[in-house]
């Protein structure tokens, strides 16, 4: 190029003037038209007087070397642009090369005159590689590369995880020439993976293992028990109180209650036990090494006590109880099923035992037995049959009159459900009501009962069998009252039958009212505003609290039959019945005595001030035609009594 030519000529003139050597690089075009880089050097030759007489020069083709230098510069630039750390060590573990990424990630600088700290960083990193990479990779002659993860403390002081690729470059005689290492920081990626794994296997609220991880831990324990012959016990816990908290003070407090229960369970277990939250208010505990029933019961009772009682949630006291089901692994179970299947079976068995504990009164611990499995299977079968019973018209209603103790007149009739089971015959509600409640089929069955009873009352009123003041009693369950659409469906059924809301009396147990469910309370209040009469059924059984009577918007109280059974017998229950009757009257509530079986009981109840009576002595449950016959007979007896006859009947003399 002209500019380069002029530059070289000027440099040559200056060199000759100074009698100095001349060195230059320049490009020329060879005969083939290729661009060639020439390295030219000319040295002065002096005569005897030390004057420069001439120059001797040499020229070399430097094209290949220049191209290699350019390529090296390009590669180094590309390596510096990479975020990965790239380092090269010679056979003595001395640093040969490090890119910019190595400086940022490992604190290693690629300069021959680097300070001792940089040399120390390079040596420290190579020591980490040597300590964590398989030894045969570094000293063996067969493997030339390795990839894996490496732990290393970075210059910022944090322990990081590096994804490492090591290449061992060997000479022809298999001796090591150098080591090249590529390292990438995957710490954040590993943390993200770990967090995703934790979220997949742990409960978000409590941080405890979830159902998936719990079953995995149980399966692992069962697998170990095959060889170690150690017992494995699973406990299923259901604590009461969460729904009440959610309904009354909100789900935020409910979540804190769940966290509180989880902490108490962890504190009540051994370090080797696994506590998991399965869902809502359900927890499970794995006790490995426990195969004795008495020891399992002792542990379960400790767990139950730990979460029973008061929990203070942001200054609000919450009372909770718990039921615990226990399932102990047997050798037969391990022989029949794989550890994974056996783990699920154990959890299901513990759940079955917990349900049995709740059936027997809550606040209990129960050990699973084969009888429970049979009962659970029967309940499942019964539930599926019950779902079809309504469509198959297997359900029917019978009616039992309620009379005034003082006048003998029919004041109400109660609709009682019956199921004509195709295999087991006639069933009364105690045989299937819990199953209906559990499966949810109680909803449509309950709606059918109210609609059918309303139509029957309409018929008996229209044909003059019953007086206009007579009411129809129907039992309702907690699940029905919890249904937001129950009140609307009930009033619609009454309207369709032409029955006034005042002519319907809904009976519910005291336990239902004391459950504290906001949904139930809303339904009861709505029914009261619509003038549907409410009656507290089975009063005096287990949950009785006379102080709560003033809080109920009920018009009637039904004494449980256990009081009536012993009435007048040595006067044992007389003071209790008299007190309940007097208290109910003071609260403007009438009292119905159930299970009246004799004229003596009827006479005694009248003396104690009871208002109404119901039972087989008055009239056994019957059809609507039977109600007509009973009313006609009662009217005949009443007429005979007033005319001086000796008619017999349930009306007291």
C-alpha positions in Angstrom: 0.0 0.0 0.0 1.3 3.5 -0.8 1.1 4.7 2.8 2.9 1.7 4.2 5.6 2.0 1.4 6.2 5.6 2.3 6.4 4.7 6.0 9.0 1.9 5.4 11.1 4.2 3.1 11.2 6.8 5.9 12.1 4.2 8.4 14.9 2.9 6.1 16.4 6.3 5.6 16.4 6.9 9.4 18.0 3.6 10.0 20.8 4.2 7.5 21.4 7.6 9.0 21.9 6.0 12.3 23.8 3.0 11.0 21.3 0.8 12.8 19.7 -2.5 11.9 16.5 -2.3 9.9 13.5 -4.6 10.9 10.1 -4.4 9.2 6.9 -6.4 8.5 5.0 -5.7 5.3 2.5 -7.4 3.0 3.2 -8.2 -0.7 1.4 -10.2 -3.3 3.1 -13.3 -4.6 3.0 -14.5 -8.2 -0.1 -16.5 -7.5 -1.9 -13.4 -6.3 -1.9 -14.4 -2.7 -1.5 -11.9 0.2 1.8 -12.7 1.9 3.3 -11.3 5.1 7.1 -10.8 4.9 9.3 -10.3 7.9 12.5 -8.5 6.7 15.6 -7.8 8.7 18.8 -5.9 7.4 22.0 -5.6 9.5 24.8 -3.2 8.6 28.3 -4.5 7.6 31.3 -2.3 8.6 34.7 -1.9 7.0 38.0 -1.6 8.7 37.3 2.0 9.5 34.0 1.0 11.1 32.0 2.7 8.4 28.9 0.9 7.1 29.9 -0.4 3.7 26.7 -2.4 3.0 23.7 -4.2 4.5 22.9 -7.9 4.6 19.2 -8.7 4.8 16.9 -11.7 5.2 13.2 -12.1 4.4 10.8 -14.8 5.8 7.3 -15.7 4.9 5.3 -15.0 8.2 1.8 -15.5 6.8 1.0 -18.7 8.7 2.3 -17.4 12.0 0.4 -14.1 11.6 -2.8 -16.0 10.8 -2.3 -18.2 13.9 -1.8 -15.1 16.1 -4.9 -13.6 14.7 -6.8 -16.8 15.4 -5.5 -17.0 18.9 -6.5 -13.4 19.5 -10.0 -14.2 18.3 -10.2 -17.3 20.4 -9.1 -15.5 23.5 -11.6 -12.8 22.9 -14.4 -15.4 22.5 -13.3 -17.1 25.7 -13.2 -13.8 27.6 -16.7 -13.1 26.4 -18.0 -16.4 27.8 -19.6 -16.3 31.2 -18.1 -19.7 32.0 -14.7 -19.9 33.8 -12.1 -21.5 31.5 -8.7 -22.3 32.9 -5.7 -24.3 31.7 -3.0 -25.9 33.9 0.2 -27.5 32.9 1.3 -30.9 34.1 2.7 -29.4 37.3 -0.7 -27.7 38.1 0.7 -24.3 37.3 -1.7 -21.8 35.6 -1.3 -21.5 31.9 -4.4 -19.6 30.9 -7.5 -18.1 32.5 -10.3 -16.2 30.8 -12.1 -13.2 32.2 -14.9 -15.5 33.5 -12.3 -17.3 35.7 -11.4 -14.0 37.3 -15.1 -13.2 38.1 -16.1 -16.7 39.2 -12.9 -18.1 40.7 -10.7 -15.0 41.3 -8.0 -16.3 38.9 -6.2 -13.8 36.7 -4.3 -14.8 33.5 -1.0 -12.9 33.9 2.4 -14.3 34.4 3.2 -11.5 36.9 -0.1 -11.9 38.8 0.1 -11.2 42.6 0.5 -14.1 45.0 -3.3 -14.0 45.8 -4.1 -14.8 42.2 -1.7 -17.7 42.1 -3.2 -18.8 45.4 -6.7 -18.7 43.9 -5.5 -20.8 41.0 -3.9 -23.3 43.3 -6.9 -23.5 45.6 -9.2 -24.2 42.7 -7.0 -26.9 41.3 -6.8 -28.5 44.7 -10.6 -28.5 44.8 -10.7 -30.2 41.4 -8.1 -32.8 42.5 -10.0 -33.6 45.7 -13.5 -34.0 44.2 -12.8 -35.4 40.7 -12.4 -39.2 40.6 -8.7 -40.1 41.0 -8.5 -42.4 38.0 -9.4 -39.4 35.7 -6.4 -37.4 36.9 -3.7 -40.2 37.1 -5.2 -42.9 34.9 -4.2 -43.4 31.3 -7.7 -44.5 30.0 -10.0 -41.6 30.7 -9.4 -38.2 29.2 -12.5 -36.3 30.3 -15.0 -36.0 33.2 -18.2 -34.0 33.8 -19.9 -33.4 37.1 -20.6 -31.0 39.9 -18.1 -29.4 42.2 -18.4 -27.5 45.4 -16.2 -24.4 45.6 -16.1 -21.2 47.7 -16.0 -18.2 45.4 -14.1 -15.0 46.1 -17.3 -13.4 47.6 -17.2 -16.0 50.4 -20.3 -18.0 49.2 -20.2 -21.7 48.7 -21.2 -22.3 45.1 -22.0 -25.4 43.0 -20.1 -25.6 39.7 -20.9 -27.7 36.7 -17.4 -28.8 35.7 -16.0 -30.3 32.5 -12.4 -31.5 32.8 -10.2 -32.5 29.8 -6.9 -34.2 30.4 -4.7 -33.7 27.3 -2.0 -36.3 27.0 1.1 -36.7 24.9 1.8 -39.6 22.6 3.4 -41.5 25.5 0.2 -41.0 27.6 1.8 -38.6 30.0 -0.2 -35.5 30.9 0.6 -32.4 28.8 -2.0 -30.0 30.4 -5.5 -29.8 32.0 -8.2 -27.7 30.5 -11.3 -26.9 32.7 -14.6 -25.3 32.0 -16.7 -24.4 35.0 -20.2 -22.9 35.1 -22.0 -21.5 38.2 -25.2 -23.6 38.6 -25.9 -22.6 42.2 -29.0 -20.7 41.5 -30.3 -23.4 39.2 -29.7 -26.0 41.9 -31.4 -23.9 44.5 -34.4 -23.5 42.1 -34.5 -27.2 41.5 -34.3 -27.9 45.2 -37.1 -25.4 45.9 -39.3 -27.0 43.2 -38.6 -30.4 44.7 -39.4 -29.2 48.2 -42.7 -27.6 47.0 -43.6 -30.9 45.3 -43.0 -32.9 48.4 -43.8 -30.5 51.3 -46.9 -28.7 52.5 -46.6 -25.0 51.7 -48.3 -23.8 54.9 -46.5 -25.9 57.5 -43.3 -26.9 55.7 -44.1 -30.5 56.7 -43.9 -33.4 54.3 -47.0 -33.8 52.2 -48.9 -37.0 51.3 -46.5 -37.9 48.4 -43.4 -37.6 50.5 -45.0 -39.3 53.5 -46.0 -42.4 51.5 -42.5 -42.5 50.1 -41.0 -42.5 53.6 -43.4 -45.2 54.8 -42.5 -47.3 51.8 -38.8 -46.9 52.6 -39.4 -47.8 56.2 -41.4 -50.9 55.2 -38.6 -51.9 52.8 -36.1 -51.7 55.6 -38.4 -53.7 57.9 -38.2 -56.7 55.6 -34.6 -57.2 56.5 -34.3 -55.5 59.9 -37.5 -56.9 61.2 -38.4 -53.6 62.8 -42.0 -52.6 63.3 -43.7 -49.8 61.3 -46.7 -47.9 62.6 -48.7 -45.2 60.8 -51.0 -42.8 62.7 -53.8 -40.7 61.1 -54.9 -37.7 63.1 -57.9 -35.5 62.5 -58.2 -32.5 64.7 -61.5 -30.7 65.4 -61.9 -26.9 65.5 -60.5 -25.8 62.1 -63.9 -25.4 60.4 -65.2 -23.4 63.4 -62.2 -21.1 63.2 -62.5 -20.6 59.5 -66.2 -19.9 59.7 -66.0 -17.5 62.7 -62.7 -15.6 62.6 -61.5 -16.3 59.0 -59.2 -18.6 57.1 -56.1 -16.6 58.1 -56.6 -17.6 61.7 -57.4 -21.2 60.5 -54.0 -21.3 58.7 -52.3 -20.2 61.9 -54.1 -22.9 63.9 -52.9 -25.5 61.3 -49.3 -24.3 61.8 -49.7 -24.4 65.6 -51.0 -28.0 65.4 -48.1 -29.0 63.2 -45.5 -27.6 65.6 -47.1 -29.3 68.5 -47.1 -32.7 66.7 -43.4 -32.3 65.8 -42.5 -31.4 69.4 -44.5 -34.5 70.6 -42.7 -37.0 68.4 -39.2 -38.5 68.3 -36.6 -37.1 66.0 -36.8 -40.2 63.8 -40.5 -39.9 63.4 -42.0 -38.3 60.3 -44.9 -35.8 60.7 -46.9 -34.9 57.6 -49.8 -32.8 56.7 -52.1 -34.6 54.3 -54.9 -32.0 53.9 -57.0 -29.5 55.7 -57.2 -30.7 59.3 -55.6 -34.2 58.6 -52.1 -35.1 59.7 -50.1 -38.4 59.7 -47.2 -39.7 61.7 -44.7 -42.4 60.8 -43.3 -44.2 63.8 -40.5 -46.5 62.6 -39.4 -49.2 65.0 -42.8 -49.4 66.7 -44.6 -52.6 66.3 -46.2 -53.1 69.7 -49.8 -52.1 70.0 -49.5 -50.8 73.6 -46.5 -48.7 72.7 -48.3 -47.4 69.6 -51.3 -46.5 71.7 -49.1 -44.6 74.2 -47.5 -42.6 71.4 -50.9 -41.9 69.8 -52.3 -40.7 73.1 -49.3 -38.4 73.5 -49.9 -36.9 70.1 -53.7 -36.5 70.7 -53.1 -34.8 74.0 -50.5 -32.5 72.5 -53.0 -30.9 70.1 -56.0 -31.0 72.4 -57.0 -28.0 74.4 -56.4 -24.3 73.9 -54.5 -22.6 71.1 -54.0 -18.9 71.3 -54.1 -17.4 67.8 -53.4 -13.7 67.8 -55.0 -13.3 71.2 -58.0 -15.4 70.3 -58.4 -18.7 72.2 -59.4 -21.7 70.1 -60.3 -25.0 71.5 -59.5 -28.2 69.5 -59.7 -31.9 70.0 -58.4 -34.8 68.0 -59.1 -38.4 67.0 -56.2 -40.8 66.1 -56.3 -43.9 64.1 -53.4 -46.4 64.3 -52.3 -49.0 61.8 -49.4 -51.4 62.5 -47.7 -53.2 59.6 -47.9 -57.0 59.8 -45.7 -59.6 58.2 -48.7 -60.8 56.2 -49.1 -57.3 54.7 -45.4 -57.1 53.7 -45.6 -60.6 52.2 -48.7 -59.8 50.1 -47.9 -56.3 48.9 -44.9 -54.2 47.6 -43.6 -51.5 50.0 -45.4 -48.9 47.9 -48.7 -50.6 47.9 -48.4 -51.5 51.6 -47.6 -47.9 52.5 -50.9 -46.8 50.9 -52.8 -49.6 52.6 -51.4 -48.7 56.0 -52.5 -45.1 55.6 -56.0 -46.1 54.5 -56.2 -48.5 57.5 -55.1 -45.7 59.9 -57.7 -43.4 58.3 -60.4 -46.2 58.8 -59.3 -46.5 62.5 -59.5 -42.7 62.9 -63.0 -42.7 61.5 -64.0 -45.4 64.0 -62.6 -43.3 66.8 -64.7 -40.3 65.7 -67.8 -42.6 65.5 -67.2 -43.7 69.1 -67.3 -40.2 70.5 -64.2 -38.3 69.2 -61.2 -37.6 71.4 -60.1 -41.2 71.1 -57.3 -43.4 69.8 -58.2 -46.6 67.9 -56.1 -49.4 66.5 -57.1 -50.8 63.1 -58.5 -54.3 63.0 -59.8 -56.5 60.2 -63.3 -56.0 61.6 -62.9 -52.3 60.8 -62.0 -53.2 57.2 -65.1 -55.3 56.9 -67.2 -52.5 58.4 -65.6 -50.0 56.0 -66.3 -52.2 53.1 -69.9 -52.7 54.2 -70.3 -48.9 54.6 -69.0 -48.3 51.1 -71.4 -50.9 49.7 -74.3 -49.4 51.7 -73.4 -45.9 50.6 -73.5 -46.9 46.9 -76.8 -48.7 47.5 -78.3 -45.8 49.3 -77.5 -43.5 46.4 -79.7 -45.7 44.2 -82.4 -46.3 46.8 -84.2 -43.0 46.2 -84.4 -43.6 42.4 -85.6 -47.1 43.0 -88.4 -45.9 45.4 -87.0 -48.1 48.2 -87.4 -45.2 50.7 -90.7 -44.4 52.4 -92.0 -42.4 55.3 -94.0 -43.5 58.4 -95.6 -41.1 60.8 -95.8 -41.1 64.6 -98.4 -38.9 66.3 -97.4 -36.5 69.1 -100.2 -35.8 71.6 -100.9 -33.3 74.3 -100.4 -35.0 77.6 -103.2 -32.9 79.2 -105.9 -33.2 76.4 -104.9 -36.3 74.5 -105.3 -34.5 71.2 -102.9 -34.9 68.3 -100.8 -31.7 68.2 -98.2 -33.0 65.6 -96.9 -35.9 63.7 -93.3 -36.8 63.1 -92.1 -38.1 59.7 -89.7 -41.0 60.1 -87.6 -42.4 57.2 -87.5 -46.1 56.4 -85.5 -48.0 53.8 -86.8 -51.2 52.4 -83.4 -52.7 51.6 -83.5 -55.4 48.9 -81.3 -57.7 50.9 -81.4 -56.6 54.5 -85.1 -55.8 54.8 -86.6 -52.7 56.5 -83.9 -50.4 57.9 -84.4 -47.5 60.3 -82.2 -44.3 60.1 -79.6 -45.4 62.7 -78.5 -48.1 60.3 -77.7 -45.8 57.4 -77.9 -42.2 58.5 -74.2 -41.8 59.1 -73.4 -43.2 55.7 -75.9 -40.8 54.1 -74.3 -37.9 55.9 -70.8 -39.0 55.0 -71.5 -39.5 51.3 -73.6 -36.4 50.9 -76.7 -38.3 49.7 -78.5 -36.9 52.9 -79.1 -33.7 50.9 -81.4 -35.1 48.2 -82.9 -37.6 50.6 -83.7 -34.9 53.1 -85.3 -32.7 50.4 -87.5 -35.7 49.4 -88.5 -36.3 53.0 -89.6 -32.7 53.6 -91.5 -32.5 50.3 -93.2 -35.9 50.9 -94.1 -35.1 54.5 -95.5 -31.7 53.5 -97.8 -33.3 50.9 -98.9 -35.9 53.4 -99.8 -33.1 55.9 -101.7 -31.3 53.2 -103.7 -34.4 52.5 -104.5 -35.1 56.2 -105.6 -31.5 56.7 -107.7 -31.4 53.6 -109.7 -34.6 54.5 -110.3 -33.3 58.0 -108.2 -36.0 59.8 -106.0 -33.3 61.4 -106.8 -29.9 62.8 -105.3 -26.9 61.2 -103.0 -26.3 64.1 -101.2 -29.7 63.8 -97.6 -29.5 62.7 -95.3 -31.9 60.8 -91.9 -32.7 62.5 -88.9 -33.6 60.2 -85.4 -34.4 61.4 -82.5 -32.5 59.7 -78.8 -33.3 59.8 -75.8 -30.9 60.2 -74.9 -31.4 56.6 -78.4 -30.4 55.4 -78.3 -27.2 57.6 -74.8 -26.4 56.3 -76.0 -26.4 52.7 -76.5 -22.8 51.6 -79.5 -23.8 49.4 -81.4 -25.8 52.1 -83.6 -23.0 53.3 -84.7 -22.0 49.8 -85.5 -25.6 48.8 -87.4 -26.2 52.0 -89.6 -23.1 51.6 -90.2 -24.0 48.0 -91.3 -27.5 48.9 -93.7 -26.1 51.5 -95.1 -23.7 49.0 -95.6 -26.4 46.4 -97.6 -28.5 49.0 -99.6 -25.5 50.2 -98.2 -25.7 53.7 -97.6 -22.7 55.8 -94.0 -22.4 57.2 -95.5 -22.3 60.7 -96.7 -25.9 60.2 -93.2 -27.3 59.8 -91.1 -28.2 62.8 -87.5 -29.1 62.0 -85.7 -31.2 64.6 -82.0 -31.0 65.1 -79.8 -32.4 67.8 -78.2 -30.2 70.5 -74.8 -31.4 69.2 -75.6 -29.8 65.9 -76.4 -26.5 67.4 -73.3 -26.6 69.7 -71.0 -27.4 66.7 -70.6 -23.6 66.3 -70.7 -23.8 62.5 -71.5 -20.4 61.0 -73.3 -22.0 58.0 -75.6 -23.9 60.4 -76.2 -20.8 62.5 -77.1 -18.9 59.3 -79.6 -21.6 58.3 -81.2 -21.8 61.7 -81.6 -18.0 61.9 -83.1 -17.8 58.4 -85.6 -20.6 59.2 -86.6 -18.7 62.4 -87.2 -15.5 60.5 -89.4 -17.5 58.1 -91.5 -18.7 61.1 -90.3 -22.3 60.6 -90.5 -23.8 64.1 -87.3 -25.4 65.5 -87.0 -28.3 68.0 -84.0 -29.5 69.9 -84.0 -33.3 69.6 -82.4 -35.8 72.0 -81.8 -33.2 74.7 -79.8 -34.6 77.6 -77.4 -36.9 75.7 -73.7 -36.1 76.0 -73.5 -32.4 74.9 -76.3 -31.0 77.1 -75.8 -27.5 78.4 -78.8 -25.9 79.9 -77.1 -22.5 79.7 -77.1 -22.8 75.9 -80.9 -23.2 75.7 -81.4 -19.4 75.9 -79.2 -19.0 72.8 -81.3 -21.2 70.6 -84.2 -19.8 68.7 -86.1 -23.1 69.3 -89.8 -23.4 70.2 -89.6 -26.9 71.5 -87.3 -29.3 73.4 -87.5 -33.1 73.1 -86.4 -35.0 76.1 -84.2 -38.0 75.2 -85.9 -41.3 75.8 -83.2 -42.4 78.3 -84.8 -40.0 80.8 -88.3 -41.3 80.1 -87.3 -45.0 80.4 -86.7 -44.7 84.1 -89.2 -42.0 84.9 -91.2 -42.8 88.1 -88.9 -45.7 88.9 -87.9 -44.8 92.5 -88.2 -41.2 91.4 -84.6 -41.3 90.1 -85.0 -39.1 87.1 -88.0 -37.1 88.3 -86.0 -34.1 89.6 -83.9 -33.8 86.4 -87.0 -34.0 84.2 -88.9 -31.5 86.4 -85.9 -29.1 86.3 -85.6 -29.3 82.5 -89.3 -28.8 82.0 -89.4 -25.7 84.3 -86.3 -24.2 82.6 -87.8 -24.8 79.1 -91.1 -23.2 80.1 -89.2 -20.2 81.5 -87.7 -19.8 78.0 -91.1 -20.2 76.3 -90.3 -23.6 75.0 -92.7 -26.6 75.1 -91.4 -30.0 76.1 -92.0 -33.3 74.2 -91.2 -36.6 76.0 -90.0 -39.4 73.6 -90.1 -43.2 74.0 -93.2 -43.2 76.2 -94.0 -46.9 76.7 -96.6 -47.1 79.4 -99.6 -45.4 81.0 -97.6 -45.0 84.2 -94.9 -43.0 82.4 -97.5 -40.9 80.7 -99.2 -40.1 84.1 -95.9 -39.3 85.7 -94.9 -36.9 82.9 -98.2 -35.1 83.3 -97.5 -34.5 87.0 -94.0 -33.3 86.2 -95.4 -30.6 83.8 -94.4 -32.1 80.5 -96.4 -30.8 77.6 -96.5 -33.5 74.9 -95.8 -37.2 74.6 -94.6 -39.5 71.8 -93.9 -43.2 71.8 -95.2 -46.6 71.1 -97.7 -46.4 74.0 -99.3 -43.4 72.3 -99.0 -44.8 68.8 -96.4 -46.8 66.9 -95.0 -45.4 63.7 -97.5 -46.0 60.9 -98.7 -45.0 57.5 -100.9 -42.0 56.7 -103.9 -44.3 56.8 -102.7 -45.5 60.2 -102.7 -41.9 61.3 -106.3 -41.6 60.2 -107.2 -44.7 62.2 -105.4 -43.5 65.3 -107.2 -40.1 65.1 -110.6 -41.8 64.8 -109.9 -44.1 67.7 -108.7 -41.3 69.8 -111.8 -39.3 69.0 -114.0 -42.3 70.0 -112.1 -42.7 73.3 -112.5 -39.0 74.0 -116.2 -39.1 73.3 -116.6 -42.2 75.5 -114.7 -40.5 78.3 -116.9 -37.4 78.2 -120.0 -39.5 78.1 -119.0 -41.6 81.1 -117.9 -44.7 79.1 -114.9 -46.9 79.9 -113.0 -46.5 76.6 -109.4 -47.4 76.7 -106.6 -45.4 75.1 -103.4 -43.4 75.6 -105.2 -40.4 77.1 -104.5 -40.2 80.9 -107.5 -40.3 83.2 
